[in-house]
Amino acid sequence: MYSRWFHDIKGDLRSEMKGLRWLLIRRDDLVKATSAWMFAELDGTLIGVDHRGKEFISGVHNRAIHLLLVDSDNGITGITKVATSGELEDHIW
């Protein structure tokens, strides 16, 4: 399974995302990752977000996230899988 962290992509985002099964995003990179979500949806790439360390605020972006790692799920809905332990890579499918 081919995955890549958003913060490791230095070249053309769209080219670098070709063929990815998972794009993994850190909480602090969410603000910069809007275009990555759009490309992921078009290309069939799944999005995983490590959002530990700060409360997750649900919003329209929930529909683009397939896997969310948080400290406490507090009833988060609209995301395929919400995890509260381990590392993001431990939960990808």
C-alpha positions as MATLAB code, in Angstrom:
seq = 'MYSRWFHDIKGDLRSEMKGLRWLLIRRDDLVKATSAWMFAELDGTLIGVDHRGKEFISGVHNRAIHLLLVDSDNGITGITKVATSGELEDHIW';
ca = [
       0.000    0.000    0.000;
       1.517    3.262   -1.115;
       1.150    6.224    1.234;
       2.881    9.559    1.518;
       2.897   12.420    4.003;
       1.700   15.748    2.637;
       4.580   17.643    4.262;
       7.100   15.457    2.389;
       5.782   16.494   -1.038;
       8.101   19.172   -2.406;
       7.374   19.091   -6.154;
       4.173   19.404   -8.138;
       1.412   18.226   -5.803;
      -0.774   16.641   -8.471;
       2.118   14.707  -10.008;
       3.374   13.544   -6.630;
      -0.077   12.281   -5.664;
      -0.536   10.104   -8.768;
      -0.862    6.469   -7.754;
      -1.156    7.143   -4.007;
      -3.534    4.994   -2.007;
      -3.214    7.275    1.049;
      -2.242   10.892    1.569;
      -1.425   11.439    5.236;
      -1.735   14.936    6.677;
      -0.589   16.376    9.992;
      -2.963   18.658   11.915;
      -0.745   21.700   11.345;
      -0.713   21.116    7.569;
      -4.501   21.076    7.139;
      -4.626   24.774    6.247;
      -2.219   24.187    3.344;
      -3.835   20.958    2.138;
      -7.090   22.152    0.554;
      -5.884   21.514   -3.003;
      -4.621   18.077   -1.956;
      -8.156   17.156   -0.822;
      -9.556   18.196   -4.189;
      -7.013   16.142   -6.125;
      -7.453   13.182   -3.787;
     -11.174   13.079   -4.445;
     -10.633   13.252   -8.217;
      -7.915   10.580   -8.238;
      -9.376    8.193   -5.662;
      -6.687    8.779   -3.027;
      -7.789    8.263    0.574;
      -7.038   10.980    3.154;
      -5.764   10.277    6.664;
      -5.322   13.080    9.205;
      -3.326   12.960   12.436;
      -5.132   15.574   14.512;
      -3.832   14.691   17.965;
      -2.947   17.492   20.345;
      -5.895   19.780   19.589;
      -9.658   19.360   19.500;
     -10.997   18.403   16.066;
     -13.752   20.717   14.854;
     -16.088   18.962   12.435;
     -16.934   20.748    9.216;
     -17.411   20.355    5.502;
     -13.903   18.868    5.257;
     -15.147   15.750    7.114;
     -16.404   14.303    3.830;
     -12.856   14.330    2.410;
     -11.293   12.524    5.391;
     -11.356    8.731    5.472;
      -9.233    8.182    8.585;
      -8.853   10.527   11.537;
      -6.513   10.047   14.499;
      -7.540   12.129   17.528;
      -7.040   12.160   21.279;
     -10.763   11.612   21.918;
     -13.476   10.962   19.340;
     -16.213   12.910   21.186;
     -18.894   11.736   18.767;
     -17.160   12.782   15.531;
     -19.297   11.744   12.561;
     -18.993   11.774    8.785;
     -15.571   10.110    8.718;
     -15.128    6.460    7.771;
     -12.784    5.587   10.655;
     -11.873    7.556   13.780;
      -9.031    6.165   15.903;
      -7.707    7.269   19.283;
      -4.561    5.168   19.655;
      -1.441    4.146   17.781;
      -0.054    5.880   14.730;
      -1.922    6.867   11.588;
      -0.115    4.187    9.563;
      -1.412    1.522   11.983;
      -4.975    2.152   10.808;
      -4.738    2.528    7.018;
      -6.328   -0.131    4.841;
];
